[in-house]
Amino acid sequence: MLIRIVRLTFAPEHVPAFLRIFQDSEAHIRQMPGCRHLELWQDADDPRVYCTHSHWESAEALNAYRRSALFGQVWPATKALFAAPPLAFSVQPATLSAPVGS
């Protein structure tokens, strides 16, 4: 499992356009092979900042989405609205062999 969080910052006037893009593409992204979860978070302290939070079966599944025609449409349209470069984090849940604190 790969968890992906991408922090996106928009100019205030571009937030509605981003929300339309996300709404229009959300169901299609969720149907991509390997996508297990997708949601959008809004920063409680800065209404210009949103984070996408997704779970993918593997890095290969995420990379397949990033090579897809859908990503080729969604990403350029979203990128055109940025007020700051995005920050992306990909993490894999750690497997512990012993309970924490042992």
Biopython code that builds the backbone (N, CA, C, O; Angstrom):
import numpy as np
from Bio.PDB.StructureBuilder import StructureBuilder

atoms = [
    (1, "MET", "N", (0.857, -1.180, 0.000)),
    (1, "MET", "CA", (0.000, 0.000, 0.000)),
    (1, "MET", "C", (0.894, 1.231, 0.000)),
    (1, "MET", "O", (1.883, 1.297, 0.730)),
    (2, "LEU", "N", (0.536, 2.192, -0.818)),
    (2, "LEU", "CA", (1.241, 3.465, -0.896)),
    (2, "LEU", "C", (0.234, 4.564, -0.584)),
    (2, "LEU", "O", (-0.838, 4.622, -1.187)),
    (3, "ILE", "N", (0.578, 5.426, 0.349)),
    (3, "ILE", "CA", (-0.271, 6.564, 0.695)),
    (3, "ILE", "C", (0.368, 7.810, 0.093)),
    (3, "ILE", "O", (1.568, 8.045, 0.240)),
    (4, "ARG", "N", (-0.445, 8.593, -0.580)),
    (4, "ARG", "CA", (0.053, 9.787, -1.270)),
    (4, "ARG", "C", (-0.726, 11.002, -0.767)),
    (4, "ARG", "O", (-1.956, 11.015, -0.790)),
    (5, "ILE", "N", (0.005, 12.017, -0.313)),
    (5, "ILE", "CA", (-0.590, 13.289, 0.089)),
    (5, "ILE", "C", (0.080, 14.381, -0.727)),
    (5, "ILE", "O", (1.306, 14.482, -0.769)),
    (6, "VAL", "N", (-0.745, 15.197, -1.377)),
    (6, "VAL", "CA", (-0.225, 16.304, -2.185)),
    (6, "VAL", "C", (-0.865, 17.590, -1.676)),
    (6, "VAL", "O", (-2.088, 17.731, -1.670)),
    (7, "ARG", "N", (-0.020, 18.522, -1.250)),
    (7, "ARG", "CA", (-0.472, 19.827, -0.737)),
    (7, "ARG", "C", (-0.476, 20.825, -1.896)),
    (7, "ARG", "O", (0.547, 21.040, -2.546)),
    (8, "LEU", "N", (-1.635, 21.428, -2.145)),
    (8, "LEU", "CA", (-1.832, 22.343, -3.265)),
    (8, "LEU", "C", (-2.274, 23.701, -2.741)),
    (8, "LEU", "O", (-3.197, 23.784, -1.930)),
    (9, "THR", "N", (-1.627, 24.761, -3.195)),
    (9, "THR", "CA", (-1.973, 26.116, -2.775)),
    (9, "THR", "C", (-2.428, 26.905, -3.994)),
    (9, "THR", "O", (-1.755, 26.932, -5.025)),
    (10, "PHE", "N", (-3.590, 27.550, -3.855)),
    (10, "PHE", "CA", (-4.186, 28.295, -4.963)),
    (10, "PHE", "C", (-4.394, 29.753, -4.587)),
    (10, "PHE", "O", (-4.536, 30.080, -3.409)),
    (11, "ALA", "N", (-4.413, 30.621, -5.576)),
    (11, "ALA", "CA", (-4.871, 31.986, -5.346)),
    (11, "ALA", "C", (-6.357, 31.890, -5.022)),
    (11, "ALA", "O", (-7.046, 31.028, -5.568)),
    (12, "PRO", "N", (-6.870, 32.757, -4.145)),
    (12, "PRO", "CA", (-8.284, 32.657, -3.748)),
    (12, "PRO", "C", (-9.256, 32.599, -4.925)),
    (12, "PRO", "O", (-10.244, 31.866, -4.873)),
    (13, "GLU", "N", (-8.990, 33.353, -5.973)),
    (13, "GLU", "CA", (-9.910, 33.373, -7.111)),
    (13, "GLU", "C", (-9.866, 32.076, -7.925)),
    (13, "GLU", "O", (-10.752, 31.843, -8.747)),
    (14, "HIS", "N", (-8.848, 31.222, -7.711)),
    (14, "HIS", "CA", (-8.730, 29.965, -8.451)),
    (14, "HIS", "C", (-9.287, 28.761, -7.705)),
    (14, "HIS", "O", (-9.399, 27.677, -8.277)),
    (15, "VAL", "N", (-9.637, 28.938, -6.442)),
    (15, "VAL", "CA", (-10.172, 27.815, -5.656)),
    (15, "VAL", "C", (-11.434, 27.222, -6.297)),
    (15, "VAL", "O", (-11.511, 26.000, -6.422)),
    (16, "PRO", "N", (-12.423, 28.019, -6.708)),
    (16, "PRO", "CA", (-13.623, 27.413, -7.326)),
    (16, "PRO", "C", (-13.298, 26.578, -8.569)),
    (16, "PRO", "O", (-13.905, 25.527, -8.776)),
    (17, "ALA", "N", (-12.362, 27.026, -9.388)),
    (17, "ALA", "CA", (-11.991, 26.261, -10.585)),
    (17, "ALA", "C", (-11.345, 24.933, -10.192)),
    (17, "ALA", "O", (-11.628, 23.901, -10.802)),
    (18, "PHE", "N", (-10.486, 24.955, -9.184)),
    (18, "PHE", "CA", (-9.878, 23.706, -8.723)),
    (18, "PHE", "C", (-10.941, 22.746, -8.197)),
    (18, "PHE", "O", (-10.907, 21.556, -8.511)),
    (19, "LEU", "N", (-11.872, 23.244, -7.410)),
    (19, "LEU", "CA", (-12.911, 22.382, -6.850)),
    (19, "LEU", "C", (-13.762, 21.750, -7.953)),
    (19, "LEU", "O", (-14.192, 20.604, -7.815)),
    (20, "ARG", "N", (-14.008, 22.475, -9.037)),
    (20, "ARG", "CA", (-14.736, 21.913, -10.179)),
    (20, "ARG", "C", (-13.920, 20.793, -10.834)),
    (20, "ARG", "O", (-14.457, 19.735, -11.163)),
    (21, "ILE", "N", (-12.621, 21.035, -11.018)),
    (21, "ILE", "CA", (-11.758, 20.010, -11.617)),
    (21, "ILE", "C", (-11.770, 18.749, -10.757)),
    (21, "ILE", "O", (-11.911, 17.641, -11.274)),
    (22, "PHE", "N", (-11.622, 18.921, -9.450)),
    (22, "PHE", "CA", (-11.609, 17.759, -8.560)),
    (22, "PHE", "C", (-12.950, 17.029, -8.618)),
    (22, "PHE", "O", (-12.986, 15.804, -8.732)),
    (23, "GLN", "N", (-14.034, 17.766, -8.540)),
    (23, "GLN", "CA", (-15.365, 17.153, -8.562)),
    (23, "GLN", "C", (-15.589, 16.387, -9.872)),
    (23, "GLN", "O", (-16.146, 15.290, -9.860)),
    (24, "ASP", "N", (-15.162, 16.954, -10.982)),
    (24, "ASP", "CA", (-15.363, 16.322, -12.285)),
    (24, "ASP", "C", (-14.494, 15.073, -12.479)),
    (24, "ASP", "O", (-14.869, 14.175, -13.233)),
    (25, "SER", "N", (-13.346, 15.008, -11.812)),
    (25, "SER", "CA", (-12.413, 13.894, -12.031)),
    (25, "SER", "C", (-12.395, 12.866, -10.908)),
    (25, "SER", "O", (-11.870, 11.768, -11.094)),
    (26, "GLU", "N", (-12.947, 13.190, -9.763)),
    (26, "GLU", "CA", (-12.846, 12.321, -8.582)),
    (26, "GLU", "C", (-13.320, 10.888, -8.857)),
    (26, "GLU", "O", (-12.588, 9.941, -8.570)),
    (27, "ALA", "N", (-14.498, 10.712, -9.392)),
    (27, "ALA", "CA", (-15.021, 9.363, -9.633)),
    (27, "ALA", "C", (-14.155, 8.599, -10.622)),
    (27, "ALA", "O", (-13.977, 7.390, -10.477)),
    (28, "HIS", "N", (-13.618, 9.277, -11.618)),
    (28, "HIS", "CA", (-12.760, 8.624, -12.613)),
    (28, "HIS", "C", (-11.435, 8.179, -11.987)),
    (28, "HIS", "O", (-10.938, 7.094, -12.288)),
    (29, "ILE", "N", (-10.870, 9.014, -11.121)),
    (29, "ILE", "CA", (-9.623, 8.644, -10.460)),
    (29, "ILE", "C", (-9.854, 7.441, -9.554)),
    (29, "ILE", "O", (-9.041, 6.517, -9.525)),
    (30, "ARG", "N", (-10.952, 7.451, -8.821)),
    (30, "ARG", "CA", (-11.269, 6.329, -7.920)),
    (30, "ARG", "C", (-11.400, 5.011, -8.681)),
    (30, "ARG", "O", (-11.181, 3.944, -8.108)),
    (31, "GLN", "N", (-11.754, 5.074, -9.959)),
    (31, "GLN", "CA", (-11.920, 3.862, -10.769)),
    (31, "GLN", "C", (-10.619, 3.397, -11.420)),
    (31, "GLN", "O", (-10.593, 2.346, -12.061)),
    (32, "MET", "N", (-9.559, 4.151, -11.269)),
    (32, "MET", "CA", (-8.283, 3.752, -11.845)),
    (32, "MET", "C", (-7.801, 2.469, -11.169)),
    (32, "MET", "O", (-7.945, 2.329, -9.954)),
    (33, "PRO", "N", (-7.234, 1.534, -11.925)),
    (33, "PRO", "CA", (-6.718, 0.306, -11.316)),
    (33, "PRO", "C", (-5.710, 0.631, -10.211)),
    (33, "PRO", "O", (-4.769, 1.397, -10.421)),
    (34, "GLY", "N", (-5.916, 0.047, -9.052)),
    (34, "GLY", "CA", (-4.995, 0.233, -7.941)),
    (34, "GLY", "C", (-5.344, 1.355, -6.996)),
    (34, "GLY", "O", (-4.745, 1.450, -5.925)),
    (35, "CYS", "N", (-6.304, 2.223, -7.350)),
    (35, "CYS", "CA", (-6.710, 3.298, -6.445)),
    (35, "CYS", "C", (-7.668, 2.714, -5.415)),
    (35, "CYS", "O", (-8.718, 2.177, -5.767)),
    (36, "ARG", "N", (-7.303, 2.820, -4.147)),
    (36, "ARG", "CA", (-8.117, 2.270, -3.068)),
    (36, "ARG", "C", (-8.856, 3.342, -2.271)),
    (36, "ARG", "O", (-9.827, 3.038, -1.579)),
    (37, "HIS", "N", (-8.407, 4.583, -2.364)),
    (37, "HIS", "CA", (-9.021, 5.648, -1.559)),
    (37, "HIS", "C", (-8.608, 6.996, -2.149)),
    (37, "HIS", "O", (-7.478, 7.161, -2.609)),
    (38, "LEU", "N", (-9.522, 7.947, -2.132)),
    (38, "LEU", "CA", (-9.210, 9.307, -2.570)),
    (38, "LEU", "C", (-10.123, 10.264, -1.830)),
    (38, "LEU", "O", (-11.339, 10.078, -1.792)),
    (39, "GLU", "N", (-9.531, 11.281, -1.247)),
    (39, "GLU", "CA", (-10.328, 12.341, -0.629)),
    (39, "GLU", "C", (-9.573, 13.657, -0.722)),
    (39, "GLU", "O", (-8.374, 13.697, -0.998)),
    (40, "LEU", "N", (-10.313, 14.727, -0.482)),
    (40, "LEU", "CA", (-9.764, 16.075, -0.532)),
    (40, "LEU", "C", (-9.930, 16.707, 0.832)),
    (40, "LEU", "O", (-11.014, 16.663, 1.414)),
    (41, "TRP", "N", (-8.868, 17.293, 1.344)),
    (41, "TRP", "CA", (-8.894, 18.001, 2.620)),
    (41, "TRP", "C", (-8.647, 19.478, 2.371)),
    (41, "TRP", "O", (-7.867, 19.838, 1.489)),
    (42, "GLN", "N", (-9.303, 20.335, 3.142)),
    (42, "GLN", "CA", (-9.030, 21.770, 3.104)),
    (42, "GLN", "C", (-8.310, 22.135, 4.394)),
    (42, "GLN", "O", (-8.706, 21.694, 5.472)),
    (43, "ASP", "N", (-7.269, 22.927, 4.293)),
    (43, "ASP", "CA", (-6.513, 23.376, 5.456)),
    (43, "ASP", "C", (-7.419, 24.237, 6.335)),
    (43, "ASP", "O", (-8.048, 25.177, 5.849)),
    (44, "ALA", "N", (-7.483, 23.920, 7.608)),
    (44, "ALA", "CA", (-8.354, 24.654, 8.536)),
    (44, "ALA", "C", (-7.868, 26.075, 8.778)),
    (44, "ALA", "O", (-8.661, 26.943, 9.144)),
    (45, "ASP", "N", (-6.576, 26.327, 8.580)),
    (45, "ASP", "CA", (-6.009, 27.644, 8.840)),
    (45, "ASP", "C", (-5.838, 28.502, 7.589)),
    (45, "ASP", "O", (-5.682, 29.719, 7.689)),
    (46, "ASP", "N", (-5.866, 27.881, 6.423)),
    (46, "ASP", "CA", (-5.636, 28.621, 5.180)),
    (46, "ASP", "C", (-6.578, 28.085, 4.099)),
    (46, "ASP", "O", (-6.311, 27.025, 3.533)),
    (47, "PRO", "N", (-7.659, 28.783, 3.803)),
    (47, "PRO", "CA", (-8.643, 28.275, 2.845)),
    (47, "PRO", "C", (-8.152, 28.181, 1.404)),
    (47, "PRO", "O", (-8.873, 27.683, 0.539)),
    (48, "ARG", "N", (-6.943, 28.650, 1.137)),
    (48, "ARG", "CA", (-6.364, 28.516, -0.205)),
    (48, "ARG", "C", (-5.641, 27.186, -0.382)),
    (48, "ARG", "O", (-5.259, 26.827, -1.496)),
    (49, "VAL", "N", (-5.450, 26.450, 0.722)),
    (49, "VAL", "CA", (-4.638, 25.240, 0.705)),
    (49, "VAL", "C", (-5.527, 24.003, 0.806)),
    (49, "VAL", "O", (-6.391, 23.906, 1.677)),
    (50, "TYR", "N", (-5.293, 23.067, -0.104)),
    (50, "TYR", "CA", (-5.999, 21.784, -0.131)),
    (50, "TYR", "C", (-4.963, 20.672, -0.203)),
    (50, "TYR", "O", (-3.850, 20.871, -0.690)),
    (51, "CYS", "N", (-5.342, 19.510, 0.285)),
    (51, "CYS", "CA", (-4.496, 18.325, 0.172)),
    (51, "CYS", "C", (-5.328, 17.194, -0.412)),
    (51, "CYS", "O", (-6.452, 16.939, 0.020)),
    (52, "THR", "N", (-4.758, 16.526, -1.397)),
    (52, "THR", "CA", (-5.363, 15.282, -1.847)),
    (52, "THR", "C", (-4.719, 14.161, -1.050)),
    (52, "THR", "O", (-3.510, 14.166, -0.816)),
    (53, "HIS", "N", (-5.528, 13.209, -0.638)),
    (53, "HIS", "CA", (-5.079, 12.071, 0.160)),
    (53, "HIS", "C", (-5.565, 10.828, -0.564)),
    (53, "HIS", "O", (-6.769, 10.610, -0.693)),
    (54, "SER", "N", (-4.633, 10.015, -1.036)),
    (54, "SER", "CA", (-5.018, 8.822, -1.780)),
    (54, "SER", "C", (-4.223, 7.611, -1.311)),
    (54, "SER", "O", (-3.106, 7.736, -0.809)),
    (55, "HIS", "N", (-4.826, 6.433, -1.487)),
    (55, "HIS", "CA", (-4.165, 5.164, -1.201)),
    (55, "HIS", "C", (-4.105, 4.384, -2.505)),
    (55, "HIS", "O", (-5.094, 4.293, -3.232)),
    (56, "TRP", "N", (-2.949, 3.830, -2.791)),
    (56, "TRP", "CA", (-2.731, 3.063, -4.010)),
    (56, "TRP", "C", (-2.198, 1.687, -3.635)),
    (56, "TRP", "O", (-1.485, 1.546, -2.641)),
    (57, "GLU", "N", (-2.535, 0.682, -4.418)),
    (57, "GLU", "CA", (-2.038, -0.673, -4.162)),
    (57, "GLU", "C", (-0.525, -0.712, -4.145)),
    (57, "GLU", "O", (0.073, -1.453, -3.365)),
    (58, "SER", "N", (0.102, 0.088, -5.009)),
    (58, "SER", "CA", (1.560, 0.048, -5.151)),
    (58, "SER", "C", (2.030, 1.323, -5.854)),
    (58, "SER", "O", (1.234, 2.097, -6.387)),
    (59, "ALA", "N", (3.335, 1.509, -5.836)),
    (59, "ALA", "CA", (3.918, 2.627, -6.579)),
    (59, "ALA", "C", (3.654, 2.462, -8.076)),
    (59, "ALA", "O", (3.482, 3.449, -8.792)),
    (60, "GLU", "N", (3.623, 1.216, -8.546)),
    (60, "GLU", "CA", (3.357, 0.958, -9.963)),
    (60, "GLU", "C", (1.946, 1.421, -10.345)),
    (60, "GLU", "O", (1.743, 1.972, -11.427)),
    (61, "ALA", "N", (0.968, 1.196, -9.448)),
    (61, "ALA", "CA", (-0.405, 1.637, -9.728)),
    (61, "ALA", "C", (-0.481, 3.159, -9.787)),
    (61, "ALA", "O", (-1.141, 3.714, -10.667)),
    (62, "LEU", "N", (0.191, 3.838, -8.855)),
    (62, "LEU", "CA", (0.223, 5.306, -8.882)),
    (62, "LEU", "C", (0.898, 5.799, -10.153)),
    (62, "LEU", "O", (0.411, 6.734, -10.789)),
    (63, "ASN", "N", (2.006, 5.186, -10.528)),
    (63, "ASN", "CA", (2.711, 5.613, -11.736)),
    (63, "ASN", "C", (1.884, 5.364, -12.989)),
    (63, "ASN", "O", (1.950, 6.145, -13.939)),
    (64, "ALA", "N", (1.098, 4.273, -13.002)),
    (64, "ALA", "CA", (0.216, 4.017, -14.147)),
    (64, "ALA", "C", (-0.830, 5.124, -14.255)),
    (64, "ALA", "O", (-1.129, 5.585, -15.356)),
    (65, "TYR", "N", (-1.388, 5.555, -13.123)),
    (65, "TYR", "CA", (-2.326, 6.683, -13.150)),
    (65, "TYR", "C", (-1.634, 7.934, -13.672)),
    (65, "TYR", "O", (-2.200, 8.669, -14.482)),
    (66, "ARG", "N", (-0.415, 8.177, -13.212)),
    (66, "ARG", "CA", (0.303, 9.389, -13.625)),
    (66, "ARG", "C", (0.674, 9.374, -15.107)),
    (66, "ARG", "O", (0.973, 10.423, -15.678)),
    (67, "ARG", "N", (0.658, 8.205, -15.732)),
    (67, "ARG", "CA", (0.905, 8.088, -17.179)),
    (67, "ARG", "C", (-0.399, 8.077, -17.980)),
    (67, "ARG", "O", (-0.369, 8.059, -19.210)),
    (68, "SER", "N", (-1.533, 8.088, -17.295)),
    (68, "SER", "CA", (-2.831, 7.955, -17.972)),
    (68, "SER", "C", (-3.268, 9.249, -18.662)),
    (68, "SER", "O", (-2.777, 10.337, -18.362)),
    (69, "ALA", "N", (-4.204, 9.090, -19.593)),
    (69, "ALA", "CA", (-4.787, 10.250, -20.277)),
    (69, "ALA", "C", (-5.540, 11.136, -19.284)),
    (69, "ALA", "O", (-5.543, 12.359, -19.418)),
    (70, "LEU", "N", (-6.177, 10.517, -18.287)),
    (70, "LEU", "CA", (-6.908, 11.289, -17.285)),
    (70, "LEU", "C", (-5.966, 12.230, -16.537)),
    (70, "LEU", "O", (-6.260, 13.417, -16.393)),
    (71, "PHE", "N", (-4.844, 11.710, -16.065)),
    (71, "PHE", "CA", (-3.861, 12.558, -15.380)),
    (71, "PHE", "C", (-3.355, 13.632, -16.342)),
    (71, "PHE", "O", (-3.121, 14.770, -15.935)),
    (72, "GLY", "N", (-3.187, 13.275, -17.612)),
    (72, "GLY", "CA", (-2.734, 14.228, -18.622)),
    (72, "GLY", "C", (-3.685, 15.389, -18.822)),
    (72, "GLY", "O", (-3.282, 16.439, -19.321)),
    (73, "GLN", "N", (-4.945, 15.216, -18.440)),
    (73, "GLN", "CA", (-5.926, 16.301, -18.510)),
    (73, "GLN", "C", (-6.021, 17.050, -17.183)),
    (73, "GLN", "O", (-6.037, 18.280, -17.149)),
    (74, "VAL", "N", (-6.085, 16.279, -16.082)),
    (74, "VAL", "CA", (-6.316, 16.866, -14.763)),
    (74, "VAL", "C", (-5.118, 17.675, -14.280)),
    (74, "VAL", "O", (-5.284, 18.797, -13.801)),
    (75, "TRP", "N", (-3.921, 17.122, -14.398)),
    (75, "TRP", "CA", (-2.754, 17.789, -13.828)),
    (75, "TRP", "C", (-2.456, 19.134, -14.481)),
    (75, "TRP", "O", (-2.275, 20.105, -13.747)),
    (76, "PRO", "N", (-2.392, 19.263, -15.797)),
    (76, "PRO", "CA", (-2.124, 20.583, -16.383)),
    (76, "PRO", "C", (-3.174, 21.632, -16.011)),
    (76, "PRO", "O", (-2.840, 22.791, -15.765)),
    (77, "ALA", "N", (-4.447, 21.220, -15.972)),
    (77, "ALA", "CA", (-5.507, 22.166, -15.612)),
    (77, "ALA", "C", (-5.357, 22.625, -14.165)),
    (77, "ALA", "O", (-5.568, 23.798, -13.856)),
    (78, "THR", "N", (-4.991, 21.696, -13.276)),
    (78, "THR", "CA", (-4.790, 22.039, -11.866)),
    (78, "THR", "C", (-3.537, 22.887, -11.694)),
    (78, "THR", "O", (-3.552, 23.901, -10.996)),
    (79, "LYS", "N", (-2.465, 22.467, -12.331)),
    (79, "LYS", "CA", (-1.173, 23.160, -12.225)),
    (79, "LYS", "C", (-1.278, 24.626, -12.654)),
    (79, "LYS", "O", (-0.591, 25.483, -12.099)),
    (80, "ALA", "N", (-2.121, 24.914, -13.623)),
    (80, "ALA", "CA", (-2.297, 26.285, -14.115)),
    (80, "ALA", "C", (-2.881, 27.203, -13.045)),
    (80, "ALA", "O", (-2.804, 28.425, -13.173)),
    (81, "LEU", "N", (-3.466, 26.627, -11.987)),
    (81, "LEU", "CA", (-4.129, 27.418, -10.945)),
    (81, "LEU", "C", (-3.271, 27.641, -9.703)),
    (81, "LEU", "O", (-3.681, 28.367, -8.798)),
    (82, "PHE", "N", (-2.097, 27.034, -9.646)),
    (82, "PHE", "CA", (-1.262, 27.098, -8.439)),
    (82, "PHE", "C", (-0.780, 28.500, -8.117)),
    (82, "PHE", "O", (-0.444, 29.280, -9.008)),
    (83, "ALA", "N", (-0.753, 28.809, -6.818)),
    (83, "ALA", "CA", (-0.136, 30.041, -6.325)),
    (83, "ALA", "C", (1.251, 29.745, -5.757)),
    (83, "ALA", "O", (2.041, 30.662, -5.533)),
    (84, "ALA", "N", (1.545, 28.463, -5.524)),
    (84, "ALA", "CA", (2.839, 28.020, -4.999)),
    (84, "ALA", "C", (3.075, 26.600, -5.500)),
    (84, "ALA", "O", (2.122, 25.886, -5.814)),
    (85, "PRO", "N", (4.337, 26.186, -5.578)),
    (85, "PRO", "CA", (4.601, 24.807, -6.011)),
    (85, "PRO", "C", (3.957, 23.797, -5.046)),
    (85, "PRO", "O", (3.899, 24.039, -3.840)),
    (86, "PRO", "N", (3.482, 22.684, -5.575)),
    (86, "PRO", "CA", (2.879, 21.675, -4.705)),
    (86, "PRO", "C", (3.950, 20.935, -3.899)),
    (86, "PRO", "O", (5.120, 20.890, -4.281)),
    (87, "LEU", "N", (3.525, 20.365, -2.793)),
    (87, "LEU", "CA", (4.386, 19.497, -1.988)),
    (87, "LEU", "C", (3.755, 18.120, -2.002)),
    (87, "LEU", "O", (2.572, 17.980, -1.691)),
    (88, "ALA", "N", (4.518, 17.106, -2.354)),
    (88, "ALA", "CA", (3.975, 15.752, -2.439)),
    (88, "ALA", "C", (4.754, 14.825, -1.525)),
    (88, "ALA", "O", (5.978, 14.906, -1.416)),
    (89, "PHE", "N", (4.011, 13.940, -0.871)),
    (89, "PHE", "CA", (4.598, 12.958, 0.024)),
    (89, "PHE", "C", (4.016, 11.596, -0.322)),
    (89, "PHE", "O", (2.800, 11.448, -0.437)),
    (90, "SER", "N", (4.878, 10.606, -0.486)),
    (90, "SER", "CA", (4.443, 9.227, -0.683)),
    (90, "SER", "C", (5.048, 8.418, 0.445)),
    (90, "SER", "O", (6.256, 8.463, 0.676)),
    (91, "VAL", "N", (4.198, 7.675, 1.151)),
    (91, "VAL", "CA", (4.687, 6.878, 2.279)),
    (91, "VAL", "C", (4.072, 5.490, 2.209)),
    (91, "VAL", "O", (2.987, 5.300, 1.659)),
    (92, "GLN", "N", (4.782, 4.528, 2.774)),
    (92, "GLN", "CA", (4.267, 3.180, 2.911)),
    (92, "GLN", "C", (4.122, 2.912, 4.395)),
    (92, "GLN", "O", (5.038, 3.209, 5.162)),
    (93, "PRO", "N", (2.991, 2.357, 4.824)),
    (93, "PRO", "CA", (2.825, 2.031, 6.240)),
    (93, "PRO", "C", (3.931, 1.083, 6.693)),
    (93, "PRO", "O", (4.264, 0.125, 5.996)),
    (94, "ALA", "N", (4.487, 1.357, 7.852)),
    (94, "ALA", "CA", (5.547, 0.514, 8.397)),
    (94, "ALA", "C", (4.938, -0.716, 9.059)),
    (94, "ALA", "O", (3.855, -0.653, 9.642)),
    (95, "THR", "N", (5.636, -1.813, 8.961)),
    (95, "THR", "CA", (5.222, -3.044, 9.638)),
    (95, "THR", "C", (6.175, -3.245, 10.811)),
    (95, "THR", "O", (7.387, -3.364, 10.632)),
    (96, "LEU", "N", (5.616, -3.279, 11.992)),
    (96, "LEU", "CA", (6.430, -3.468, 13.193)),
    (96, "LEU", "C", (6.400, -4.937, 13.583)),
    (96, "LEU", "O", (5.354, -5.584, 13.534)),
    (97, "SER", "N", (7.559, -5.455, 13.973)),
    (97, "SER", "CA", (7.617, -6.857, 14.369)),
    (97, "SER", "C", (7.320, -7.014, 15.868)),
    (97, "SER", "O", (7.018, -8.115, 16.328)),
    (98, "ALA", "N", (7.404, -5.930, 16.617)),
    (98, "ALA", "CA", (7.110, -5.983, 18.053)),
    (98, "ALA", "C", (6.241, -4.799, 18.405)),
    (98, "ALA", "O", (6.310, -3.766, 17.738)),
    (99, "PRO", "N", (5.423, -4.923, 19.438)),
    (99, "PRO", "CA", (4.593, -3.777, 19.852)),
    (99, "PRO", "C", (5.435, -2.562, 20.197)),
    (99, "PRO", "O", (6.541, -2.703, 20.720)),
    (100, "VAL", "N", (4.927, -1.376, 19.913)),
    (100, "VAL", "CA", (5.624, -0.139, 20.243)),
    (100, "VAL", "C", (5.801, -0.068, 21.756)),
    (100, "VAL", "O", (4.868, -0.355, 22.506)),
    (101, "GLY", "N", (6.979, 0.308, 22.199)),
    (101, "GLY", "CA", (7.262, 0.424, 23.629)),
    (101, "GLY", "C", (7.886, -0.835, 24.201)),
    (101, "GLY", "O", (8.210, -0.861, 25.388)),
    (102, "SER", "N", (8.068, -1.876, 23.408)),
    (102, "SER", "CA", (8.670, -3.110, 23.934)),
    (102, "SER", "C", (10.169, -2.982, 24.015)),
    (102, "SER", "O", (10.847, -3.920, 24.433)),
]
sb = StructureBuilder()
sb.init_structure("model")
sb.init_model(0)
sb.init_chain("A")
sb.init_seg("    ")
for serial, (resi, resn, name, xyz) in enumerate(atoms, 1):
    if name == "N":
        sb.init_residue(resn, " ", resi, " ")
    sb.init_atom(name, np.array(xyz, "f"), 0.0, 1.0, " ", f" {name:<3s}", serial, name[0])
structure = sb.get_structure()
